[in-house]
Amino acid sequence: MAPKPPGILGSATILMMKKLVIVLFGALPFVAQPAIRLADVRKIYIEKMSNDLDEYLRAAISKKFHQRISIVLDRSQADAILTSPHAGAQQTERATVDLMDPRNQVVLWSGSAGDRSATWLELRHGGEQKVADHLIGELKKAMEH
């Protein structure tokens, strides 16, 4: 068998390279898909949070966003996930939440709020609601800009 001249690839090598290119381009939408923009979020999944803050956040989203934002119960249907980076460590009068892309790779928005009426030894009734209302109010402002 005569050696192949330099620079000429065999048909098996060319076929393998074509297959590799097809596989790479096929995977590109999953790898290179950009994160959703904050302004484009329409469906939010809210993770369970301590002190039932997630329930107060749901109510605040419904109240402040009306029909613009839907809360979904299936994480796979969400444009973004509202989560607490310090789950379990949140205090009743203070909370931090992050709005993440569905793959939890990009923080689209982050907010922190506290109930100013809470004192060191006394927690006022409705602290979670005030914190949730403040957080969602800040989220709404961020989404409008």
trRosetta pair geometry for C-beta under 8 A, 3 or more apart (Angstrom, degrees):
i j d omega theta_ij theta_ji phi_ij phi_ji
4 8 5.4 -134 172 77 108 104
4 10 6.9 -102 -83 -62 159 87
5 8 5.2 58 69 10 86 122
9 13 4.4 -114 -180 85 107 129
9 14 5.3 129 108 -55 121 87
9 17 7.8 5 157 -6 160 139
10 13 4.7 96 59 7 80 103
10 14 7.1 -147 97 -4 42 87
11 14 5.6 -53 -145 38 35 112
11 15 6.2 39 155 -21 66 106
12 15 5.7 -53 -147 37 30 112
12 16 6.4 30 153 -19 63 106
13 16 5.7 -54 -147 37 31 111
13 17 6.4 31 153 -19 64 106
14 17 5.7 -54 -148 36 31 111
14 18 6.5 35 152 -21 64 104
15 18 5.7 -52 -149 33 32 113
15 19 6.6 32 153 -18 64 104
16 19 5.7 -53 -150 36 33 112
16 20 6.4 36 151 -21 65 105
17 20 5.5 -51 -148 35 34 115
17 21 6.5 36 153 -20 65 103
18 21 5.8 -53 -150 34 32 112
18 22 6.5 32 152 -19 64 105
19 22 5.7 -55 -150 36 32 112
19 23 6.3 32 153 -18 66 106
20 23 5.8 -54 -147 37 31 111
20 24 6.3 29 155 -18 65 107
21 24 5.8 -55 -145 38 30 110
21 25 6.2 22 159 -12 65 109
22 25 6.1 -59 -144 42 27 104
22 26 6.0 31 155 -23 63 111
23 26 5.6 -57 -146 36 27 115
23 27 6.4 18 158 -13 64 109
24 27 6.0 -63 -149 40 29 104
24 28 6.7 52 149 -49 62 94
25 28 5.3 -26 -151 -5 38 125
26 29 8.0 -53 173 16 34 95
27 30 5.6 -63 -170 43 62 110
27 31 5.8 46 141 -15 89 114
28 31 5.9 -68 -138 46 32 102
28 32 5.2 -11 -178 15 75 119
29 32 6.9 -63 -112 54 19 85
29 33 5.7 45 174 -61 58 102
30 33 6.3 -26 -136 -8 17 117
35 101 4.2 -103 -142 -74 102 149
35 105 6.9 -145 -82 81 117 97
35 106 3.9 -43 -92 41 161 156
35 108 6.9 -161 153 -78 126 95
36 40 5.2 -127 -177 82 96 115
36 41 6.1 110 127 -74 130 74
36 79 5.4 -121 120 -179 176 95
36 80 6.5 -120 70 -61 131 94
36 101 5.9 151 26 -122 85 95
36 102 7.9 63 0 -7 121 92
36 108 7.1 -19 82 -94 82 139
37 40 4.6 83 62 6 86 108
37 41 7.8 -130 95 -27 49 76
37 108 7.8 127 -176 -140 25 113
38 41 6.0 -34 -163 -5 39 115
38 99 7.3 88 -123 99 94 136
38 108 4.7 151 -84 173 87 107
38 109 5.6 89 -120 -43 131 110
38 142 6.3 -65 158 135 150 101
38 143 5.6 -134 146 -105 98 69
39 143 5.8 139 -103 -165 53 68
40 79 7.0 -142 118 -174 80 143
41 44 6.5 48 168 -68 118 91
41 69 7.1 15 122 -116 91 103
41 79 4.6 171 -136 105 65 128
41 80 4.6 -20 -127 -2 128 129
41 99 7.2 -23 -97 170 170 133
41 108 7.0 109 -50 144 135 163
41 143 7.0 -92 49 -120 107 123
42 68 7.4 -115 -131 163 72 58
42 69 6.4 -161 -161 -117 37 52
42 70 6.5 24 149 20 75 92
42 79 5.6 90 39 -9 64 149
43 69 7.4 160 -89 -164 24 65
43 70 4.9 -20 -108 70 75 97
43 71 7.7 141 -159 -110 63 12
43 72 4.9 32 -179 -22 110 122
43 77 6.1 -81 147 133 149 84
43 78 5.1 -145 118 -129 95 49
43 79 4.8 116 52 -2 76 92
43 80 7.7 153 86 28 54 67
44 61 6.8 -125 57 -141 140 159
44 69 5.9 10 0 -179 113 114
44 70 7.4 167 24 84 68 46
44 71 5.7 -36 72 -110 85 62
44 72 7.0 162 72 19 30 82
44 78 6.0 46 -148 -147 19 111
44 79 7.0 -48 -71 54 52 84
44 80 5.4 -25 -110 75 78 88
44 81 7.3 142 -162 -107 69 20
44 82 5.5 37 178 -20 118 108
44 99 7.3 -56 -127 -135 118 107
45 71 7.5 112 -103 -166 31 65
45 72 5.4 -49 -78 74 79 90
45 73 7.5 111 -126 -130 89 9
45 74 7.3 -92 -100 89 124 28
45 75 4.7 112 -177 -110 172 57
45 77 7.4 122 -62 66 113 75
45 78 3.7 -88 -14 -60 102 150
45 80 7.6 -167 28 96 72 41
45 81 5.1 -25 69 -112 97 73
45 82 7.1 -169 88 22 45 74
46 49 7.7 -62 166 -13 96 108
46 54 4.8 146 142 -155 116 97
46 57 5.6 168 -138 94 145 126
46 58 6.0 -133 30 -68 158 87
46 61 8.0 -154 -55 -7 134 147
46 71 6.3 -21 -5 -148 110 112
46 81 7.8 153 -92 -165 25 58
46 82 4.6 -17 -110 63 73 113
47 54 6.6 -122 92 -100 40 133
47 81 6.5 46 -33 178 102 102
47 82 6.8 -152 15 89 76 59
47 83 4.6 36 20 -109 135 77
47 84 6.9 -130 81 11 115 78
47 87 7.5 -65 122 -91 128 134
48 54 5.6 -91 -130 -8 32 157
49 52 7.4 80 79 -169 79 7
49 53 4.1 -58 102 59 131 102
49 54 4.3 147 19 -39 95 90
49 57 7.5 69 21 -1 142 131
49 84 4.7 102 -120 -17 110 137
49 87 6.4 -120 -126 -122 64 86
49 90 6.7 14 177 19 102 154
49 95 7.6 51 170 -146 142 131
49 97 7.7 -43 -96 -97 151 107
50 53 6.6 28 72 2 51 109
50 84 7.3 -109 15 85 85 167
50 87 6.5 145 -22 -166 97 59
50 88 5.6 136 -58 -97 130 28
50 89 7.7 168 4 30 154 24
50 90 4.8 170 59 50 119 106
51 90 6.5 -112 16 99 117 112
51 92 5.2 170 -126 -104 156 72
51 128 5.6 -162 137 -92 114 131
52 55 4.6 -18 173 21 95 119
52 56 6.8 98 123 -16 81 91
52 128 6.7 49 81 174 82 165
53 56 5.6 -57 -154 40 43 110
53 57 6.1 46 148 -23 73 105
53 84 7.2 82 75 -67 139 138
53 90 6.6 -48 -19 121 149 159
53 95 5.6 142 -137 -112 155 157
53 97 7.9 -160 136 -67 132 121
53 128 5.5 -136 -99 -155 69 109
53 131 7.0 -51 -132 93 111 125
53 132 6.3 175 -165 -73 76 105
54 57 5.5 -53 -146 36 32 114
54 58 6.5 40 152 -24 64 100
54 82 7.9 145 -126 100 83 112
55 58 5.6 -47 -151 29 33 115
55 59 6.7 30 151 -15 63 104
56 59 5.7 -53 -150 38 35 111
56 60 6.2 34 152 -19 67 108
56 128 4.8 -174 -30 139 159 98
56 129 5.1 -140 -141 -95 124 52
56 131 7.3 64 114 69 147 85
56 132 3.5 -166 130 -23 105 159
56 133 7.9 -75 166 -32 104 68
57 60 5.6 -55 -143 39 32 111
57 61 6.3 35 156 -22 66 104
57 82 6.4 -169 153 132 149 150
57 97 7.2 115 -104 -88 146 167
57 132 4.8 -135 -73 -142 54 111
57 135 6.8 -41 -111 83 97 131
57 136 6.4 153 -148 -58 68 114
58 61 5.9 -55 -150 34 27 110
58 62 6.5 26 154 -17 63 107
58 71 5.5 54 -135 -118 90 171
59 62 5.8 -56 -150 37 31 111
59 63 6.2 26 154 -17 66 111
59 129 7.6 -35 80 -128 135 90
59 132 7.1 62 61 126 92 146
60 63 5.7 -57 -144 40 31 110
60 64 5.9 9 166 -3 69 115
60 129 7.7 159 -62 -159 107 63
60 132 4.4 -170 -21 141 141 99
60 133 5.0 -158 -119 -90 123 49
60 135 7.2 87 105 66 160 86
60 136 3.8 164 133 14 119 152
60 137 7.8 -82 -180 -32 120 71
61 64 6.4 -66 -133 47 23 95
61 65 5.4 -17 -177 18 65 122
61 69 5.6 -89 -179 95 108 131
61 71 6.0 113 91 -60 143 113
61 136 5.6 -137 -71 -133 59 136
62 65 7.1 -59 -109 52 12 85
62 66 7.7 58 179 -100 47 22
62 71 7.2 -56 -61 -8 90 124
63 66 8.0 -8 171 -65 17 56
63 133 7.9 -31 74 -115 139 89
63 136 7.9 94 61 107 94 149
64 133 7.8 143 -49 -145 126 67
64 136 5.2 157 29 134 149 116
64 137 6.4 -143 -121 -83 153 59
64 140 5.3 -112 151 -55 125 145
65 68 4.5 -110 179 59 91 100
65 69 4.0 -4 142 23 158 106
65 136 7.7 -102 -26 179 100 114
65 140 6.5 -157 -75 -99 84 109
72 75 7.8 160 105 -77 108 19
72 77 4.5 -138 179 90 155 114
72 78 5.2 -159 55 -75 127 79
74 77 4.5 68 82 4 101 112
74 78 7.6 -168 95 -26 57 84
75 78 5.8 -49 -160 10 41 120
75 81 6.7 20 -145 -99 94 115
75 102 7.4 133 165 -148 81 93
76 102 7.7 76 -132 -164 36 132
78 81 5.8 95 113 -71 151 68
78 102 5.7 156 87 -99 89 102
79 102 7.0 -105 -177 -46 17 107
80 99 5.1 23 161 177 133 95
80 100 6.4 155 -165 74 79 38
80 101 6.3 -58 -112 -108 74 32
80 102 6.8 -107 -98 -54 27 67
80 108 5.8 -62 -127 23 134 150
81 99 7.3 158 76 -157 40 50
81 100 4.8 -23 62 62 95 95
81 101 7.7 8 17 98 90 16
81 102 6.2 113 -26 -111 103 45
81 104 6.7 -32 50 -74 141 83
82 97 5.8 10 -175 175 90 125
82 98 7.5 167 -150 84 47 42
82 99 5.4 -21 -96 -100 70 73
82 100 7.9 171 -84 17 21 74
83 87 7.5 -55 178 -55 85 114
83 97 6.7 155 81 -158 31 77
83 98 5.5 -23 66 62 84 89
83 99 8.0 146 20 -96 70 26
83 100 6.0 -6 18 3 118 119
83 104 7.7 19 3 -112 157 107
84 87 4.6 119 85 -75 106 71
84 90 6.0 -53 -172 -48 144 132
84 95 6.8 -68 -122 -167 117 99
84 96 6.7 111 -150 83 75 64
84 97 5.5 -51 -91 -103 65 70
84 98 7.5 145 -109 16 17 79
85 96 6.0 -43 40 109 101 113
85 97 7.8 160 -3 -131 78 24
85 98 5.4 66 -43 -12 102 122
85 110 7.9 5 -18 -135 131 116
86 89 4.2 -79 166 64 101 112
86 90 5.8 130 97 -60 101 73
86 96 6.0 66 15 54 113 111
87 90 7.2 -23 -127 -14 28 105
90 94 7.1 -153 -164 93 74 66
90 95 5.0 26 -152 -111 126 81
90 96 7.5 -153 -105 29 100 68
91 94 4.8 34 61 44 107 90
91 95 7.6 -140 58 -63 59 62
92 115 7.8 -32 125 16 74 135
92 118 7.5 163 97 -116 93 150
92 123 5.5 31 90 -148 138 144
92 127 5.2 68 145 92 94 139
92 128 6.3 -71 -163 -60 76 88
93 114 5.8 37 143 -162 81 81
93 115 4.3 -100 -151 41 82 105
93 118 3.5 -68 -125 22 145 173
93 123 6.0 -139 -52 -127 111 95
93 127 4.8 -68 -98 -169 67 137
93 131 7.1 167 -169 -59 32 127
94 112 7.4 10 -175 -178 89 91
94 113 7.2 -171 -144 98 54 44
94 114 4.2 -10 -101 -104 84 92
94 115 7.3 -116 -59 14 53 72
94 131 7.0 179 -116 -115 17 135
95 112 7.1 -168 98 -145 43 58
95 113 6.1 -6 58 58 81 79
95 114 7.8 160 17 -84 56 51
95 128 7.9 63 -29 -133 138 69
95 131 5.0 94 20 164 114 137
95 132 7.8 15 52 -68 150 60
95 135 6.8 -48 88 -58 112 140
96 110 7.1 9 -176 -179 95 95
96 111 7.1 -178 -147 96 57 43
96 112 4.3 -16 -100 -100 85 90
97 110 7.3 -175 95 -149 45 56
97 111 5.8 -5 58 60 84 85
97 112 7.9 166 18 -83 57 47
97 135 5.8 61 29 -164 125 144
98 107 5.1 -69 -162 -133 117 104
98 109 7.3 162 -158 87 51 50
98 110 4.8 -16 -107 -104 76 86
99 107 7.3 98 68 -167 53 63
99 108 4.7 -63 104 66 97 103
99 109 4.3 18 39 52 117 92
99 110 7.4 -146 21 -70 69 43
99 139 6.7 105 -36 -129 141 120
100 104 4.9 22 155 -114 147 56
100 105 7.7 120 -175 31 104 35
100 106 6.7 140 -158 77 68 48
100 107 5.9 -44 -99 -103 72 51
100 108 6.6 161 -117 5 16 90
101 104 7.0 -143 70 -49 67 17
101 105 5.9 -37 61 50 119 77
101 106 4.4 42 -4 51 121 97
101 108 6.2 118 -53 -43 70 107
103 106 8.0 50 66 10 90 81
107 110 5.5 2 173 -47 129 107
109 139 6.0 111 125 -124 153 81
109 142 5.2 122 -125 116 133 157
109 143 7.8 -53 -57 -58 155 79
111 135 4.8 139 108 -144 134 80
111 138 4.7 140 -127 91 138 137
111 139 6.2 -94 -22 -58 148 81
111 142 8.0 -138 -65 -15 115 142
112 135 7.9 -5 -119 -102 5 97
113 130 8.0 -154 144 126 123 72
113 131 4.8 151 100 -153 111 70
113 134 4.0 150 -147 97 147 125
113 135 4.8 -123 1 -59 135 79
113 138 7.2 -169 -64 -3 117 136
114 118 7.2 -107 171 39 91 121
114 131 6.7 -8 -123 -106 17 100
115 118 4.4 78 91 -16 105 110
115 124 6.7 -148 150 50 135 107
115 126 8.0 147 -132 105 140 68
115 127 4.1 -90 -26 -145 167 84
115 130 4.7 92 -111 81 96 130
115 131 5.6 -67 -49 -54 88 89
117 124 4.7 -21 116 10 113 155
117 127 7.5 -140 69 -98 95 83
117 130 7.3 122 23 -9 111 177
118 122 7.2 -165 -157 96 56 63
118 123 5.4 2 -133 -124 105 60
118 124 5.7 -126 -84 13 63 90
118 127 5.5 51 -66 -116 121 129
119 122 4.7 28 56 48 103 93
123 127 5.7 -61 -176 -25 94 149
124 127 5.7 127 69 -60 74 93
126 129 4.7 -52 -165 42 75 118
126 130 5.9 78 136 -26 88 98
127 130 5.8 -57 -150 36 31 109
127 131 6.3 30 155 -18 66 107
128 131 5.7 -55 -148 38 32 112
128 132 6.1 31 155 -18 66 108
129 132 5.7 -55 -144 39 30 110
129 133 6.2 31 156 -20 65 107
130 133 5.8 -53 -144 37 29 112
130 134 6.3 29 156 -18 63 107
131 134 5.9 -59 -151 37 28 110
131 135 6.3 27 154 -19 65 108
132 135 5.7 -55 -144 37 30 111
132 136 6.2 20 162 -10 66 110
133 136 6.2 -61 -143 43 25 103
133 137 6.1 31 155 -23 62 110
134 137 5.6 -56 -147 35 28 115
134 138 6.5 27 155 -17 63 105
135 138 5.9 -59 -155 36 30 109
135 139 6.4 30 149 -20 65 106
136 139 5.2 -46 -144 35 39 116
136 140 6.3 45 154 -23 65 100
137 140 5.8 -51 -149 32 30 112
137 141 6.7 32 152 -18 62 102
138 141 5.7 -51 -151 34 34 112
138 142 6.4 33 152 -18 65 106
139 142 5.7 -58 -150 38 32 111
139 143 6.3 28 154 -18 67 108
140 143 5.8 -57 -146 37 30 109
140 144 6.4 27 157 -20 64 109
141 144 5.9 -62 -150 36 29 109
141 145 6.8 15 158 -12 64 110
142 145 6.3 -67 -152 37 30 103
